[in-house]
Amino acid sequence: MTILSKRMIAEVSRSYHRAFGLRAAPITISGERWPDRSHRSSAAHRSSAAHRSLVERLPTAVQTRAYSLQEALHWGEPYLFYPVAGLMSWVVALVDQHAVRGGLLGGEVRPHGQRLEESVQGLVDQGIALPTARRYVAHLPTWRAERLREAAMALEKTFYQVSGWKPLLLEENRLKAAQQRQIAEAIEHQKKNGETTYPIDKERMLLSLIRAGDQNGARRVLNEMLGAMYLFSPKLAVLRARSIEMMGYLTRAAVEDSPLMEPLIERNHQWMQKLISAPDFEMLSHVLMQALDDFMQGIYAHGFNVYNPKVSRILDFIAQHYTKPITLEQIAAATDLGVFRVSHLVKQNTGKSVLQHIMQLRIQKARQLLERSSLSCSEIAYELGFCDQSYFIKHFKRLTGTTPRRYRRSPSAPGPAPLAPAKEQ
């Protein structure tokens, strides 16, 4: 596990300062600043120390930073906030896997359109002497909202590039927040249209989208259904029952289409246990989305037209191991078949080679990671078992018609949620 070191923070801060002219500063989970025991005497350092001591005098500084860091964790993204009226700052949550290590402050600026005297008064109201407050504010840059967001996102990206950490908790929370926004929009839309009954037709639509392999469309319809379920009855017990009933319907329909889909019953049982233990609607929605993705992957791996049980075993093994470098020999050994037999059966029954199945599952997962995470192309390539980034990009473009970078920027891809709105403390 990588350690959060002063050397790491210094490297991030240097890169950030070159790009934006501000200095990043680490804080603990409780909002305290890291102690600085260095004795540098440069003008830049003396200026930074002076600014830091001014901000530290604010009586609500620690509490405000701690609250803002918790909001950054909740939203899964940098959080913009007002340390005092008239000044803007932002914080990036530092997360290694699921462990929270602290935060990184991005500095202070005066928002564009904010009168200088209003910013000065914000500091005076916190007990800072008027001349000191005026000198401090006069040296701060004035930025538009776009520049604020650019700096916040750049600070987050730089830290995770330098540290090599995987912010799994942030990615999960970002996905939850995006889903809750979609559900809230669906609820508002249904209220306006007077829709208060559970939409049975949506279940059929959801199944059709799953069969067509339209993952984004399936997620959208699922969130609409969750909104309708909440309107129909916000009681958690009823929502659980509806969710379990819906997963049962999807599984039953899949097994009716092909008896070889029977392994989905066991997977569905595991997801039902998680749905039963979900403590609130937000977690219930998140678990249901994960179950949908897993369900679609299971259907895609087996296909609706595969009726050979040996092929089913082969595809099931591929579905469980496609993120690792796997060989025909390994598949053959796991399924008690010969190497040639494995290749022949898969091609004969599905029309695709073993390698094509592996590659399509990898690219499908890559699309999910590009939509729902901040992982770089090289990190995604590594996660999915590609030998190098160029090989990954080549096959991604071959199967999707575009590069990973363009796919992430495409309007049709959900992408990361927008920055959480700033709140004045």
NORGIHU-V656086 format. One line per field, one symbol per residue. burial: b if it has 16 or more other C-alpha atoms within 10 Angstrom, else e. Layout:
BEGIN
burial: ???
END
This chain:
BEGIN
burial: eeebeeeebeebbebbeeebebbbbbbbbbbbbeeeeeeeeeeeeeeeeebeeebeebeebbebbbbbbbbbbbbbbbbbbbbbbbbbbbbbbbbbeeebebbbbbbbbbbeeeebeebbbbbbeeebeeeebbebbeebebeeeeebbebbbbbbbbbbeebebbbbbbbbbbbbbbbbebbbebbeebeeeeeeebeeeebeebbebbbebebbebbbbbbbbbbbbbbbeeebeebbebbbebbbebbbebbeebebbeebbeebeebbeebbebeebebbbbbbbebbbbbbbbbbbbbbebbeebbbbbbbbbbeebbeeeeeeebbeebeeeeeebbbbbbeebeebbeebbbbbbbbbbbbbbbbbbbbbeebbbbbbbeeeeebbebbeeeeebbbeebbeeeebebbbebbeeeee
END
